[in-house]
Every structure is written in C-alpha cells, then in structure tokens.
Amino acid sequence: QVQLVESGGGLVQSGGSLRLSCAASGIIFNVYNVGWYRQAPGKQRELVAEITRDGDINYAASVKGRFTISRDNAKETVDLRMDSLKPEDTAMYYCNAKVNPGQPDEYSYWGQGTQVTVSS
C-alpha cells in the first residue's frame, strides 16, 4: 500500500519559517519525481517545488529564493524548507510522487495534506 505522510504544517507569523516533511512508503522512491503542491481556498492546486529522480529542481516563481526542496532517497523522504513566509503562502500543502512524467503511463500519488497558515 502506497502512503505519503506529510508533517510539519502549522501557524506561523509573516516572515517566519516552517519545514514540511513527507515520508513515502510502498513505492520505489528513487524512480519517482517528488514534490510539493499547494491549494488555497477557492484556487486551483499549484506546483510549489519539485525534485526529479535525477536531482533537478523546479520552483514556482512565487517561492523561488524563499523555499528549498530536498530529498533523501535512503530515508524515502522529501522536505520543503519555507523561509520568509508570507500570508499568501497560506494553503493546504500536498506531497506528490510522480512516475513516468509526460508519458502515457504517468501516475501520481498524493498525501493527505498539511495546513500552513501565515498570519500577517
């Protein structure tokens, strides 16, 4: 059974920091692209940051320079360090693991989400 379990969300003041962590099980972690998405109320889910199986990293423009994604294939975890948080970062954050991106057999797994709230 595949599981992606997020932790580390919470309430923080503007300018503060949080670290999200996602622990995966039931998949061959090192063949997956892994990353974080977020969804604010009334908005579509959007990519925050992704790190490919080869270690290439992609950030949303809105978080570049403030957030840092990392993965540990031995521990099967993907972390998101979030600094200089802004109220507009408030959202539910979801861990994602994706295999064969862009291919007909692309498939994603999702975590349950962890809430991040940034107060002004």
C-alpha positions in Angstrom: 0.0 0.0 0.0 1.4 3.4 -1.0 1.5 6.1 1.6 2.7 9.6 1.5 2.6 11.1 5.0 3.1 14.8 5.5 4.1 16.6 8.7 5.3 20.0 9.8 2.5 22.3 8.9 1.1 24.9 11.3 0.6 28.5 12.1 3.4 31.0 11.7 3.8 34.7 11.6 4.7 36.5 8.4 8.4 36.4 7.9 8.7 33.1 9.8 9.8 29.7 8.7 8.4 26.2 8.6 9.8 22.8 7.4 7.5 20.3 5.8 8.4 16.7 5.6 6.9 13.8 3.6 7.7 10.2 4.3 6.9 7.7 1.5 6.3 4.0 1.7 5.2 1.4 -0.7 6.9 2.8 -3.8 10.4 2.6 -5.3 11.2 6.1 -4.1 14.3 6.8 -6.1 12.5 6.4 -9.5 9.9 9.0 -8.7 9.9 12.7 -9.1 8.7 14.1 -5.8 7.5 17.5 -4.8 5.0 19.7 -3.1 1.8 21.3 -4.3 -0.5 23.7 -2.5 -4.1 24.7 -2.8 -5.6 27.8 -1.2 -9.4 28.1 -0.7 -11.1 28.9 -4.0 -7.9 28.4 -6.0 -6.5 25.6 -8.1 -3.8 23.3 -6.8 -0.4 24.6 -7.9 3.1 23.3 -8.0 5.3 24.7 -5.3 8.5 22.8 -5.9 9.6 19.5 -7.4 12.8 17.5 -7.4 13.2 14.9 -10.1 14.7 11.4 -9.8 17.9 12.9 -11.2 18.0 15.7 -8.7 16.8 18.5 -11.0 14.8 21.1 -9.1 11.9 23.3 -10.2 10.3 26.1 -8.1 7.3 28.2 -8.6 8.3 31.7 -9.3 6.4 32.9 -6.2 8.6 30.8 -3.9 12.0 30.9 -5.6 14.6 32.2 -3.2 12.5 31.5 -0.2 11.7 27.8 -0.3 14.2 24.9 -0.6 13.2 21.4 -1.5 15.4 18.4 -0.8 15.1 14.6 -1.0 16.7 11.7 0.9 16.4 8.5 -1.2 17.8 6.4 1.7 15.1 7.7 4.1 12.5 8.0 1.3 11.6 11.5 2.4 11.2 14.8 0.6 11.4 18.0 2.7 10.4 21.6 2.0 12.1 24.4 3.9 10.0 27.5 3.8 11.5 30.8 4.8 10.3 34.4 4.7 6.7 33.2 4.7 4.0 35.5 3.5 0.3 35.4 4.1 -0.2 34.4 0.5 1.6 31.2 1.2 -1.3 30.1 3.3 -2.7 26.9 1.8 -3.0 23.2 2.2 0.3 21.7 1.1 0.3 18.2 -0.5 3.2 15.9 -1.1 3.3 14.3 -4.6 5.2 11.4 -6.1 5.1 11.1 -9.8 6.4 8.3 -12.1 7.0 8.5 -15.8 6.1 12.2 -16.2 4.9 13.2 -19.6 4.5 9.6 -20.6 1.2 7.8 -21.3 1.7 5.8 -18.2 2.4 8.8 -16.0 0.9 8.3 -12.5 0.9 10.3 -9.3 0.4 9.5 -5.6 -0.7 12.2 -3.2 -0.6 12.7 0.5 -3.5 13.9 2.7 -2.1 17.4 3.0 -0.8 19.5 5.8 -2.2 23.0 6.5 0.2 26.0 6.5 -1.3 29.3 7.8 0.8 32.5 7.7 -0.6 35.4 9.8 0.1 39.0 8.9 
